[in-house]
Amino acid sequence: MSPNSSPFRIAPEDLALISRSEGFQILRSYLASDAAYEYVGPDSMGKQWLISKYSFCGFHESSDSQVRDTWLLHRDVLHALIVPVAELFREASILAESATCSRRREDLELAYRGDARGAYLWLQCFLADEEDWVFTRGCPACAVEKILHTESHIRFVLAATHLSSSHELPYEGRPALPTLSCWLDSLHHALDEDSFWGPGYFDYIEPKAVHLEEGIQDLITQCFQIEALISSPTTAQTPGQQLILHPSLSRAAPEHTRRHGMRIRKSRMAKKQMRMLKEEERWLQQIVCYFWKALNPITTPAKFEIEIQPRRPQAVRVRSLTSP
């Protein structure tokens, strides 16, 4: 195998099946289209430039055209696997903001529970550092090679592959992406052949990936439950406003959560924020009184004589990462 070639292999029969998918063809056309270019402005001579967000780096550009085509294919498969998970996390974060009445990252986890909360935290930490890679920006070959860089990357791709292997459902009349279960064998082979990971590592990491995948499935279920709570029956959302998922991510959504809803009550977080606001106002008033008494000890009006109550010790919230 050439040092510039991809460590992954797709069987010819699996490649033929993937290539026949209309959804995958549309994805490949999009990634290869002019939409993959972005404007970078004029140079020192005033000439306008466009640069591809998906162009090969200098090292991989020297590969022959057949090797580059393979890199592009594997990049497109990777994109089809992991971008739906990133979009799911984005939707989960939007719903969490509505449920907790907060935009602080450390508060959003409170919208979920159990394995879903662990999966949300794991995705939050991973995606914060790997946004460019998750959307396969940059050199296609480098994006594919990075799958094997860390245990977290391997686990994320394995979990995404298991999700894509779920039962495929119609996607509102639009072409669906194909099932990409063949990537499991490809990743297994690549790990066995890798000089760092070696044989046996796939069997070690797969249970962790399955646990993450189950947590994501639970996260999907809870997303639909939260959406049902914050959606009023009198202001039902149109299909374009509802939570849109890749078909492989849809099977965990309970049917009843898509039809019925109820008005949400004020959350505990919102009530806590109101109490904190009132407490802040009270302490500011007391501070002003102290300053007034210090500056005018004789002329202090009786209305400013406020007794300061000792502040009760507040419980300190300790954040724990519940994901394994």
Secondary structure, DSSP 8 states (H G I E B T S, - for coil): --TTS-S----HHHHHHHHT-HHHHHHHHHHHSGGGEEEEEE-TT--EEEEETT---HHHHTS-HHHHHHHHHHHHHHHHHHHHHHHHHHHHHHHHHHHHT---HHHHGGG--HHHHHHHHHHHHHHHH-HHHHTT-S-HHHHHHGGGT-HHHHHHHHHHHHHHTS----BTTB------THHHHHHHHHHHH-TTT-TTHHHHHHHHHHHHHHHHHHHHHHHHHHHHHHS-GGG---GGGS----GGG-TTS-GGGGT--------HHHHHHHHHHHHHHHHHHHHHHHHHHHH-TTT--GGG--------------------
